[in-house]
Amino acid sequence: MAALRGSSAKYVLGIDLGTTSIKVVLFDTRSKTVTDSCSLQTNSDVIDDMHEHVKEQDPVRIIAALDQCMCALPKEKLHDVICIGVSGQMHGVLFWKSNTACEWYSSHGSHKFRPQDVSHLITWQDGRCTSDFLSSLPKPESHLNVATGFGCASILWYTKHSPECLSKFSVSGTIQDYVVSMLCGLEVCLMSAQNAASWGYFNTTNNQWNTEILQGAGFPVHLLPTLVDSGSIAGQTCCEWHGIPANTPVGAALGDFQCSVYSCMTDKTDAVLNMSTSAQLTFSMPADFSPGNVPDACSPIAYFPYFHNSYLAVAAALNGGNVLAAFVGMLTCWMKDFGVEVSDSEVYSKLIECALTQPSTDLRVTPTLLGERHDPSSLAVVSHISPTNLSLAHVTRAVCAGIVANLAAMMPPHVLLGAGVKRIMGSGSALSRNEALRQEVEQTFPFPVVYGQDVDSAVGVAMVFNDKLLGND
């Protein structure tokens, strides 16, 4: 892509479609700073009281939240957007019909689209692929394991249990792939290697799906997305969108994790700790590193594709800010049973306030409510309970300590030291909102911890494509 020319301000729009919220940013191409941003909760979870292990979201609500965020950005600056980058929650899968997956319409002088002929989004938190089901699947030709909530595993589950649902659709992808496809008017899904690896049954060495293995398992391979390089352009906007001109380049969707890392890893000796709904701790592998073709089912460390054939060593915990959210939800339910109505935000603020009065505790909480991919059968445990450590301050401190301890067990400090890590860059909504969590991180890891401003996936994906525009990629 040609370098930028001209004197007027130009922007890259960065979009992150997260598990619980949407964020959009306008990134100034010259100053390399975020000038405007908006973030909103999607409230898109589809509640299924009969099947608690099913975790789905409504794409109509997700796109509605995206539209709200876009409307909050300055209209005059949207006219000067010269590229759009999209990142989002990895592993999940959405199905849609080619050519009829959205309806474009005009509203307040701008064009928008609304989903139609689409399925619910099956998220990375989905639990319908049991251990028995996963053990019945063929082994992938990949260094990455396959787990419940992974796109290929979910499609195989539908192939066995509900093939009629798949027959309604012709295309599949992540929620971020869907948005890119709709913006560009694509008939197929173009998927980056980052998102493909998160689905399973993808070989990152040769950048190919395990097509023959999947075919042998009865997988509908026509649903597999078409692969493109991470950081490449997927197409151009098919019409004006929220004031952004038609024919604006749109990048192939990227993983939210990789974009979060890109936003703040300024040196090879940095490790990045991201803690939002889930939690990840990562560092960059040497340039000559190449993973094998056989997954290690018991290893808590995985190797995610990054950019330019490089890899990140990642401890990807399923349990992060969602554990605190479950704790808050439990307390609000208890109080409701007593006839007291308190909002989640009030409870969360009070919990942090209490935890800060209790610098340490002998109460122990193992917070693996969701298990972990390398140990899916593990459950949460509370131990060392005594009459003196039952206060809200003790319990909250123990929950925060447990979340960090779980991550440190997956990627111990000595592993980071051996990799030459010199500091940790902290990011994510759970860390930014919770000083007690930050204290636990600083006590657990023997490195200086730097908390960045505008450190997130929306900023990262904007930086990726800004660098591409400037020829710095």
Backbone hydrogen bonds, N-H to C=O, Kabsch-Sander energy under -0.5 kcal/mol:
donor,donor_aa,acceptor,acceptor_aa,energy
11,Y,80,D,-2.0
12,V,27,F,-2.3
13,L,83,C,-2.5
14,G,12,V,-0.6
14,G,25,V,-2.6
15,I,85,G,-2.3
16,D,23,K,-2.8
17,L,87,S,-2.2
18,G,16,D,-1.0
18,G,21,S,-2.0
22,I,40,L,-2.8
23,K,16,D,-2.2
24,V,38,C,-2.5
25,V,14,G,-2.3
26,L,36,D,-2.6
27,F,12,V,-2.7
27,F,25,V,-0.6
28,D,26,L,-0.6
28,D,33,T,-2.9
29,T,10,K,-2.3
32,K,28,D,-1.7
33,T,28,D,-0.5
35,T,26,L,-2.5
35,T,33,T,-0.6
36,D,26,L,-0.9
38,C,24,V,-2.0
40,L,22,I,-2.1
42,T,20,T,-2.3
43,N,20,T,-0.6
46,V,56,E,-2.9
47,I,45,D,-0.7
51,H,48,D,-0.9
54,V,51,H,-1.7
55,K,53,H,-0.5
56,E,46,V,-0.6
56,E,54,V,-0.6
57,Q,121,L,-2.0
58,D,44,S,-2.4
61,R,58,D,-0.6
62,I,58,D,-1.7
63,I,59,P,-2.6
64,A,60,V,-1.9
65,A,61,R,-2.3
66,L,62,I,-2.1
67,D,63,I,-2.6
68,Q,64,A,-2.1
69,C,65,A,-2.3
70,M,66,L,-2.5
71,C,67,D,-2.4
72,A,68,Q,-0.9
72,A,69,C,-0.7
73,L,70,M,-1.3
77,K,74,P,-0.7
78,L,74,P,-1.8
79,H,75,K,-1.3
80,D,77,K,-1.5
81,V,78,L,-1.5
82,I,11,Y,-2.8
83,C,11,Y,-0.8
84,I,249,P,-2.0
85,G,13,L,-3.1
87,S,15,I,-3.0
88,G,254,L,-1.1
89,Q,17,L,-2.3
92,G,90,M,-1.0
93,V,122,I,-2.0
94,L,173,G,-2.8
96,W,171,V,-2.4
97,K,117,D,-1.6
100,T,97,K,-1.1
101,A,97,K,-0.5
103,E,114,R,-2.6
105,Y,112,K,-2.6
107,S,110,S,-2.9
110,S,107,S,-1.5
112,K,105,Y,-2.6
114,R,103,E,-2.1
116,Q,101,A,-2.0
119,S,95,F,-2.6
121,L,57,Q,-2.8
122,I,93,V,-2.7
122,I,120,H,-0.6
123,T,55,K,-2.0
123,T,121,L,-0.8
126,D,123,T,-1.8
127,G,53,H,-3.5
130,T,128,R,-1.4
134,L,130,T,-2.8
135,S,131,S,-2.3
136,S,132,D,-0.9
136,S,133,F,-0.9
137,L,133,F,-0.5
137,L,134,L,-1.2
142,S,140,P,-1.3
142,S,293,N,-1.0
150,F,147,A,-1.8
151,G,91,H,-1.1
152,C,199,W,-1.5
153,A,199,W,-0.6
154,S,150,F,-2.7
155,I,151,G,-2.3
156,L,152,C,-2.3
157,W,153,A,-2.1
158,Y,154,S,-2.3
159,T,155,I,-2.4
160,K,156,L,-1.6
161,H,157,W,-3.0
162,S,158,Y,-2.3
165,C,162,S,-1.5
166,L,162,S,-0.8
167,S,163,P,-1.6
168,K,165,C,-0.9
169,F,166,L,-1.8
170,S,96,W,-1.6
171,V,96,W,-2.2
172,S,223,L,-0.5
173,G,94,L,-1.9
178,Y,174,T,-2.1
179,V,175,I,-1.8
180,V,176,Q,-2.0
181,S,177,D,-2.7
182,M,178,Y,-2.5
183,L,179,V,-2.6
184,C,180,V,-2.1
185,G,181,S,-0.9
186,L,181,S,-2.3
190,L,188,V,-0.6
191,M,189,C,-0.7
191,M,226,T,-3.1
192,S,253,A,-0.6
193,A,228,V,-0.8
196,A,192,S,-2.4
197,A,193,A,-2.5
198,S,194,Q,-1.0
199,W,195,N,-0.6
199,W,196,A,-1.3
200,G,196,A,-0.7
200,G,197,A,-0.8
203,N,208,Q,-3.0
204,T,202,F,-0.7
207,N,203,N,-0.9
208,Q,203,N,-1.4
210,N,201,Y,-2.5
211,T,209,W,-2.1
214,L,210,N,-2.6
215,Q,211,T,-3.0
216,G,212,E,-2.1
217,A,213,I,-0.9
217,A,214,L,-0.7
218,G,215,Q,-1.8
219,F,214,L,-2.5
221,V,219,F,-1.7
223,L,220,P,-2.5
224,L,221,V,-1.5
226,T,189,C,-2.7
228,V,191,M,-2.2
232,S,229,D,-1.8
234,A,250,V,-2.3
235,G,250,V,-1.4
237,T,248,T,-2.3
238,C,183,L,-3.0
241,W,244,I,-2.1
242,H,111,H,-1.7
244,I,241,W,-2.5
247,N,237,T,-2.7
248,T,245,P,-0.8
250,V,235,G,-3.0
251,G,84,I,-2.9
252,A,232,S,-2.8
254,L,86,V,-2.2
256,D,88,G,-2.1
259,C,255,G,-2.0
260,S,256,D,-2.1
261,V,257,F,-2.2
262,Y,258,Q,-2.4
263,S,259,C,-1.6
264,C,261,V,-1.5
265,M,261,V,-2.7
266,T,264,C,-1.3
270,D,267,D,-2.0
271,A,423,R,-2.4
272,V,282,T,-2.6
273,L,425,M,-2.7
274,N,272,V,-0.6
274,N,280,Q,-2.8
275,M,273,L,-0.5
275,M,427,S,-2.4
276,S,278,S,-1.9
279,A,317,A,-2.1
280,Q,274,N,-2.9
281,L,315,A,-1.7
282,T,272,V,-2.2
283,F,313,A,-1.6
284,S,270,D,-0.6
285,M,311,Y,-2.3
289,F,286,P,-2.0
296,D,143,H,-0.6
297,A,295,P,-0.8
299,S,296,D,-1.3
302,A,314,V,-2.9
304,F,302,A,-0.6
304,F,312,L,-2.3
306,Y,310,S,-2.8
310,S,307,F,-1.2
312,L,304,F,-2.5
313,A,283,F,-2.7
314,V,302,A,-3.4
314,V,312,L,-0.5
315,A,281,L,-2.7
316,A,300,P,-0.5
316,A,314,V,-0.8
317,A,279,A,-2.5
317,A,315,A,-0.9
320,G,277,T,-0.8
320,G,318,L,-0.7
321,G,276,S,-2.0
321,G,278,S,-0.6
322,N,277,T,-2.8
323,V,320,G,-1.3
324,L,320,G,-0.9
325,A,321,G,-2.2
326,A,322,N,-2.1
327,F,323,V,-2.2
328,V,324,L,-2.7
329,G,325,A,-2.6
330,M,326,A,-2.4
331,L,327,F,-2.2
332,T,328,V,-2.6
333,C,329,G,-2.1
334,W,330,M,-2.4
335,M,331,L,-2.6
336,K,332,T,-2.1
337,D,333,C,-2.0
338,F,334,W,-1.0
339,G,336,K,-1.7
340,V,335,M,-3.0
341,E,339,G,-0.5
342,V,340,V,-0.7
347,V,343,S,-2.0
348,Y,344,D,-2.9
349,S,345,S,-2.3
350,K,346,E,-2.0
351,L,347,V,-2.5
352,I,348,Y,-2.1
353,E,349,S,-2.2
354,C,350,K,-2.5
355,A,351,L,-2.7
356,L,352,I,-2.0
357,T,354,C,-1.4
358,Q,355,A,-1.5
364,R,383,S,-2.4
366,T,381,V,-3.5
369,L,367,P,-2.7
371,G,368,T,-1.2
372,E,375,D,-1.2
375,D,372,E,-1.3
378,S,375,D,-1.7
381,V,366,T,-2.0
383,S,364,R,-2.8
389,N,386,S,-1.5
395,V,391,S,-2.5
396,T,392,L,-2.5
397,R,393,A,-2.2
398,A,394,H,-2.4
399,V,395,V,-2.2
400,C,396,T,-2.4
401,A,397,R,-2.7
402,G,398,A,-2.3
403,I,399,V,-2.1
404,V,400,C,-1.7
405,A,401,A,-2.7
406,N,402,G,-2.4
407,L,403,I,-1.5
408,A,404,V,-2.4
409,A,405,A,-1.9
410,M,406,N,-1.3
411,M,407,L,-2.2
415,V,412,P,-1.2
416,L,412,P,-1.3
417,L,413,P,-2.5
418,G,414,H,-2.3
419,A,415,V,-1.2
420,G,417,L,-1.5
421,V,416,L,-2.3
422,K,269,T,-3.0
423,R,269,T,-1.2
424,I,448,P,-2.6
425,M,271,A,-3.3
426,G,424,I,-0.7
426,G,450,V,-3.0
427,S,273,L,-2.7
428,G,455,V,-0.7
430,A,275,M,-1.4
431,L,275,M,-1.3
432,S,428,G,-2.3
433,R,429,S,-1.9
434,N,430,A,-0.8
434,N,431,L,-0.5
435,E,433,R,-0.6
438,R,434,N,-1.7
439,Q,435,E,-2.4
440,E,436,A,-2.0
441,V,437,L,-2.2
442,E,438,R,-2.2
443,Q,439,Q,-1.7
444,T,440,E,-1.6
445,F,441,V,-2.2
447,F,445,F,-1.7
450,V,424,I,-3.0
450,V,448,P,-0.5
451,Y,449,V,-0.5
452,G,426,G,-1.3
452,G,450,V,-0.6
456,D,454,D,-0.9
460,G,456,D,-2.3
461,V,457,S,-2.9
462,A,458,A,-1.4
463,M,459,V,-2.4
464,V,460,G,-2.3
465,F,461,V,-1.7
466,N,462,A,-2.0
467,D,463,M,-2.7
468,K,464,V,-1.5
469,L,465,F,-2.1
470,L,466,N,-2.1
471,G,468,K,-0.8
472,N,467,D,-3.3
473,D,467,D,-0.7
